[in-house]
Amino acid sequence: MADADTALRIAANCLAVLVSAARDAAPREACGLLVGRGHEVVRVVPARNVDPSPVRYTVAPEDHFAALRAARRDGLDVIGAWHSHPAGTAAPSASDTAEASPDLIYLIVGLHPEPAVAAWRLVDGNFAAVSLVRT
């Protein structure tokens, strides 16, 4: 798992998938999971948001379990989650902080003022930025 001071590697095509999914879901939040190993995202998995809202997300449980099974089959792990802020920046909201787990990495896709992706990790109850290394 990525520490707050450890860079997270992610392929440019994964970032493109995130931005595309966020745009497609707007004005509602898009969401999904991050599959990889250690400090590297190998693939992003879009999921259904069962709380289709412009300010909240809940990954559909069946999509979560399918991603877990596929990751294990491929010798990988679910290392985090991602979601979008269709009318905001890539910074965590108060609800993001309240609902986060310190065991996961989080990518947030902000669509305004222009698309941006940022990585975060919960440390001592607050989000700390994680550097993204595009591969």
N, C-alpha and C positions, 0 to 999 in steps of 0.2 A: 504494500500500500504506500502511496506517496505521502511523505511528510510535507508539512507546510513549506519547508525550505528546500525541498527536492523537486526538481523540474519533472513535469509530466510530458512524456513524448506522445504525440498524436499525428497521424498522417493527415495531409492536406485534404484528401478525399473524405475523411471522417468529418473534418470541420465543415466541408461543403454540404454533407448530408445533414448536419445539425442546422445550419442556416436555412437550407431548403425546407426542412421539416417545420422549422419555426415560422417561416413565411407562409407555408401552406396552412398551418393551423390558426394563424392570426385571424381574428382578434383574440382567440383563446390560447392558453398556454399549451405548447407541445411538451412531450416528455419521453423519457426512455432510460435505457441503461447503458453503462460503459463496460465493455468486456475486454479483458487483457490480462497482463501479468505484471506484477511489480509496479513499476513506474511508467508503463506503456499501455496506451489504449490501442487495441488491435482492431476493434470494431465498435461502432455505436449502433444500438438497437432501438429503433423507434417503438413506442408502446402507445396503447390507447390511454387517454386521460379520462378516467371515470368521474372526474370532477371538472367537467369542461367549463372552465372559468377563465376570464382574462387575468386573474391574479392568484390562482391556485392550481395545483396539479396533484393527482394521485395515480400512480402507475397501476394499470389493470393487473390484479393478482395473477391471472392466467398468463399474461404476457411476461410478468416477472419470473414465474416458474419455468416458462418455456425458454427464457434467456438463460436461466441457471442451468437447465438441462443441456442446452446446446453448448454453453461454455464448458461444462464438465466433460462433455463428449469430446470436445476439441482440446482438452488439457489446459483450459483457461479458467479465469474466475470473473465474476461480476465484481468489478473494482469500484464502481460508482454509479451515479445517476446524472441525468442531464434534464434540463427543462428550459423553457424560454420565458422571457419577459417581453411580450408583444408590444407594449407601450412604454417600455423602460430600458434601462441600461443592463449590463451584465453583472451588476452588483447584487448581492443577496438581500432579500427583504427580511423583515422581522419574522414572518411566518417561515421562510426558508431556514432561518437560524433556529427557531423553536422546534422545527421538525427534523433537523439534520442529525446524522449519526457520525461520531468521530471515526468510525471504521471505514467510511467511504469518501471518495473524492467526488466533487460536484462540479459540473460544467454548466454555466448559465449562458444562454444566448440572448443578448439584448438586441432588440431591433431598432431602438431609437437612441440617439439621433440617426445612427446608421448601424448595420449589423456588426456585432462584436461578440467574441466568445472569451470568457474568463474562467479560470479554474480556482476552486476554493476547497478548503478543508476546515472542519470544525476543530478548534484547539481551545481548550479551557472555556467552552461555551460560546466562543466567538469565531467567526469565519476569518481565516488567514488566506491571503492570496497565494496561489501556487503558480509558478512560472510554467508557461506552455512552450514546448519546443516542437515546432512543426517539422515533420519529417517528409 
